[in-house]
Structures are given as structure tokens and as C-alpha cells.
Amino acid sequence: MIIHLNGWPGVGKKTIGQIVASRLGARFVHNHLLHDVAIACHGLTDPARWTLYEQLRRAAYAALRARPRDEVFVMTNALCTNSDRERGAWNHVVDLAVDRKVPLIPIVLEAAFAENARRLQDSQRTGRKMTDPRLLQEFMAADTIQKPDMTELLVLDVTRLLPDEAAETILQHISALTAEGKLRTATPTASRLR
């Protein structure tokens, strides 16, 4: 199974994802694992970072494809609808699930702007992560977060939830999908967005 958390920077993907992964005994693959290497080597503005990022993703996804099928992955991203690169990134996640013959459960984390901006400025984010609420506001005005057109999708407003509460809601969602027989092996149609 692959549980994919998507949302704006600062919404809590890493914190919530780590809790979900810990409770499931899953492998946690945070999007900054790949981005940070590319940015460290080329900087944020050098277009060559994207070439390196693509190479890193190919290598990482090849390694993940080779993991035992019963191993669960919790992955994070900040994927928007108006970016070809980000739509392609979602397709890579779908392909990974299809190749592994496992279910794919997309989770979209949302928060009210004021709360998202507060979290964005947390001191633990300094370094290579976005911390400027004005930049976040520009992104939100120009684009939307991807929402896959899948019955497994959970859109979760985390504005008033603690990370443990959000993780528990996600785990309950997975349990409900399983109990209702709605947890199926991913197919290429999972790449469709709402």
C-alpha cells in the first residue's frame, strides 16, 4: 500500500506522515529527501537542479519498486494542478503503485490560510523549506493542490487538528476502506485529477 499525503508547504505533511508511518510500521519517503540533495548540489534557482532531481527520483523509485510488496510506504508531496512537472510527479507515484500491484490512498491535507501561514513560519522549517507566508499566498492564488479522482481520496482539514488527531483520522479512513472492500490495487486511471 502507498499512502500519499499532498498539501501546501507547511500544512503538516511531514509531521503527520511520520506519525502515520510509525503507527503502520511503514517506510516514510518525504519529498524533501530528493529535493534537498538537488538543491544542495545546484541551489534553488539553477535549472540543473531539476535534472538531478529527476535522476534521484528515478533511482529512488527503482529502489522502492524492488521492496517487498507487503511493505507499506507513506509518501509526501506538494503537487499542484497547473504544473506539468507536478502532474508528472503524481503520475510517477501512480506508476509506482501500479508496478508494485498495491493500493494507492491519496490524502490531501488542507488548512485555513492563517493556520497554514503560522505553521509555515515554524523554526523547524528554516533552511530549505518555504517559510514566507506571502509566497504561500501567491502560490495559493495562482494554483490549487491536486485532488486525484479516486474513491480512496481523503481530503482532510487539519486547521484545528493536532498531528496525532490527523494521523488517527487517516488510519480510520484506511480501516474503513478495508472494511468496506474499497481498498483495491491501483490502476493507471488513478492519474486522473478532479
GITAHU-V96550 format. One record per residue. N is the residue number from 1. SS is DSSP state (A for helix, B for strand, O for the rest). PSI is psi in whole degrees, 0 to 359 (NA if undefined). D_CENTER is the distance of its C-alpha to the mean C-alpha in whole Angstrom. Layout:
n=N ss=SS psi=PSI d_center=D_CENTER
n=N ss=SS psi=PSI d_center=D_CENTER
This chain:
n=1 ss=O psi=143 d_center=14
n=2 ss=B psi=124 d_center=10
n=3 ss=B psi=118 d_center=8
n=4 ss=B psi=115 d_center=5
n=5 ss=B psi=124 d_center=3
n=6 ss=B psi=146 d_center=4
n=7 ss=B psi=170 d_center=7
n=8 ss=O psi=154 d_center=10
n=9 ss=O psi=136 d_center=10
n=10 ss=O psi=354 d_center=12
n=11 ss=O psi=338 d_center=11
n=12 ss=O psi=18 d_center=10
n=13 ss=A psi=312 d_center=7
n=14 ss=A psi=311 d_center=9
n=15 ss=A psi=311 d_center=12
n=16 ss=A psi=318 d_center=11
n=17 ss=A psi=320 d_center=9
n=18 ss=A psi=321 d_center=12
n=19 ss=A psi=313 d_center=14
n=20 ss=A psi=313 d_center=13
n=21 ss=A psi=318 d_center=13
n=22 ss=A psi=316 d_center=16
n=23 ss=A psi=331 d_center=17
n=24 ss=A psi=354 d_center=17
n=25 ss=O psi=36 d_center=18
n=26 ss=O psi=164 d_center=15
n=27 ss=B psi=129 d_center=13
n=28 ss=B psi=121 d_center=11
n=29 ss=B psi=94 d_center=9
n=30 ss=O psi=138 d_center=7
n=31 ss=O psi=333 d_center=7
n=32 ss=A psi=346 d_center=10
n=33 ss=A psi=321 d_center=12
n=34 ss=A psi=316 d_center=13
n=35 ss=A psi=319 d_center=13
n=36 ss=A psi=323 d_center=15
n=37 ss=A psi=313 d_center=18
n=38 ss=A psi=320 d_center=18
n=39 ss=A psi=321 d_center=19
n=40 ss=A psi=324 d_center=21
n=41 ss=A psi=325 d_center=23
n=42 ss=A psi=348 d_center=23
n=43 ss=O psi=169 d_center=22
n=44 ss=O psi=328 d_center=20
n=45 ss=O psi=350 d_center=23
n=46 ss=O psi=120 d_center=24
n=47 ss=O psi=338 d_center=23
n=48 ss=A psi=341 d_center=23
n=49 ss=A psi=328 d_center=20
n=50 ss=A psi=325 d_center=18
n=51 ss=A psi=314 d_center=21
n=52 ss=A psi=318 d_center=20
n=53 ss=A psi=314 d_center=16
n=54 ss=A psi=320 d_center=17
n=55 ss=A psi=317 d_center=19
n=56 ss=A psi=317 d_center=17
n=57 ss=A psi=315 d_center=14
n=58 ss=A psi=314 d_center=17
n=59 ss=A psi=316 d_center=18
n=60 ss=A psi=315 d_center=15
n=61 ss=A psi=327 d_center=14
n=62 ss=A psi=318 d_center=18
n=63 ss=A psi=319 d_center=18
n=64 ss=A psi=322 d_center=15
n=65 ss=A psi=328 d_center=17
n=66 ss=O psi=352 d_center=21
n=67 ss=O psi=156 d_center=19
n=68 ss=O psi=141 d_center=21
n=69 ss=O psi=330 d_center=20
n=70 ss=O psi=358 d_center=20
n=71 ss=O psi=131 d_center=18
n=72 ss=O psi=138 d_center=14
n=73 ss=B psi=139 d_center=11
n=74 ss=B psi=120 d_center=8
n=75 ss=B psi=154 d_center=5
n=76 ss=B psi=155 d_center=2
n=77 ss=B psi=166 d_center=3
n=78 ss=O psi=82 d_center=6
n=79 ss=O psi=126 d_center=8
n=80 ss=B psi=164 d_center=11
n=81 ss=O psi=331 d_center=14
n=82 ss=O psi=8 d_center=17
n=83 ss=O psi=122 d_center=15
n=84 ss=A psi=319 d_center=17
n=85 ss=A psi=318 d_center=15
n=86 ss=A psi=327 d_center=11
n=87 ss=A psi=321 d_center=13
n=88 ss=A psi=322 d_center=14
n=89 ss=A psi=320 d_center=10
n=90 ss=A psi=319 d_center=9
n=91 ss=A psi=325 d_center=13
n=92 ss=A psi=321 d_center=12
n=93 ss=A psi=315 d_center=9
n=94 ss=A psi=313 d_center=12
n=95 ss=A psi=321 d_center=15
n=96 ss=A psi=314 d_center=14
n=97 ss=A psi=317 d_center=14
n=98 ss=A psi=313 d_center=17
n=99 ss=A psi=324 d_center=19
n=100 ss=A psi=349 d_center=18
n=101 ss=O psi=49 d_center=19
n=102 ss=O psi=160 d_center=17
n=103 ss=O psi=151 d_center=15
n=104 ss=B psi=123 d_center=12
n=105 ss=B psi=104 d_center=11
n=106 ss=B psi=132 d_center=8
n=107 ss=B psi=124 d_center=8
n=108 ss=B psi=120 d_center=8
n=109 ss=B psi=130 d_center=9
n=110 ss=B psi=155 d_center=12
n=111 ss=O psi=152 d_center=15
n=112 ss=O psi=147 d_center=18
n=113 ss=A psi=315 d_center=19
n=114 ss=A psi=318 d_center=21
n=115 ss=A psi=318 d_center=19
n=116 ss=A psi=317 d_center=16
n=117 ss=A psi=321 d_center=19
n=118 ss=A psi=313 d_center=20
n=119 ss=A psi=324 d_center=17
n=120 ss=A psi=328 d_center=16
n=121 ss=O psi=6 d_center=20
n=122 ss=O psi=139 d_center=19
n=123 ss=A psi=335 d_center=21
n=124 ss=A psi=348 d_center=19
n=125 ss=A psi=349 d_center=17
n=126 ss=O psi=148 d_center=20
n=127 ss=O psi=251 d_center=20
n=128 ss=O psi=5 d_center=17
n=129 ss=O psi=153 d_center=15
n=130 ss=O psi=135 d_center=16
n=131 ss=O psi=357 d_center=18
n=132 ss=O psi=111 d_center=20
n=133 ss=A psi=330 d_center=20
n=134 ss=A psi=321 d_center=22
n=135 ss=A psi=318 d_center=20
n=136 ss=A psi=316 d_center=17
n=137 ss=A psi=321 d_center=20
n=138 ss=A psi=316 d_center=20
n=139 ss=A psi=315 d_center=17
n=140 ss=A psi=327 d_center=17
n=141 ss=A psi=331 d_center=20
n=142 ss=A psi=344 d_center=20
n=143 ss=O psi=176 d_center=17
n=144 ss=O psi=156 d_center=14
n=145 ss=B psi=139 d_center=11
n=146 ss=O psi=139 d_center=10
n=147 ss=O psi=102 d_center=11
n=148 ss=B psi=144 d_center=12
n=149 ss=O psi=74 d_center=16
n=150 ss=O psi=145 d_center=15
n=151 ss=O psi=337 d_center=17
n=152 ss=O psi=349 d_center=15
n=153 ss=O psi=135 d_center=13
n=154 ss=B psi=121 d_center=13
n=155 ss=B psi=118 d_center=12
n=156 ss=B psi=118 d_center=13
n=157 ss=B psi=114 d_center=15
n=158 ss=O psi=13 d_center=15
n=159 ss=O psi=314 d_center=18
n=160 ss=O psi=16 d_center=20
n=161 ss=O psi=139 d_center=18
n=162 ss=O psi=157 d_center=18
n=163 ss=A psi=319 d_center=15
n=164 ss=A psi=322 d_center=17
n=165 ss=A psi=319 d_center=18
n=166 ss=A psi=316 d_center=14
n=167 ss=A psi=318 d_center=14
n=168 ss=A psi=320 d_center=17
n=169 ss=A psi=319 d_center=16
n=170 ss=A psi=316 d_center=13
n=171 ss=A psi=322 d_center=16
n=172 ss=A psi=322 d_center=18
n=173 ss=A psi=315 d_center=16
n=174 ss=A psi=317 d_center=16
n=175 ss=A psi=318 d_center=20
n=176 ss=A psi=318 d_center=21
n=177 ss=A psi=318 d_center=19
n=178 ss=A psi=312 d_center=21
n=179 ss=A psi=325 d_center=24
n=180 ss=O psi=2 d_center=24
n=181 ss=O psi=24 d_center=24
n=182 ss=O psi=3 d_center=21
n=183 ss=O psi=101 d_center=19
n=184 ss=O psi=160 d_center=20
n=185 ss=O psi=137 d_center=19
n=186 ss=O psi=147 d_center=16
n=187 ss=O psi=165 d_center=18
n=188 ss=A psi=340 d_center=18
n=189 ss=A psi=345 d_center=18
n=190 ss=A psi=346 d_center=15
n=191 ss=A psi=347 d_center=14
n=192 ss=O psi=141 d_center=16
n=193 ss=B psi=153 d_center=15
n=194 ss=O psi=NA d_center=17
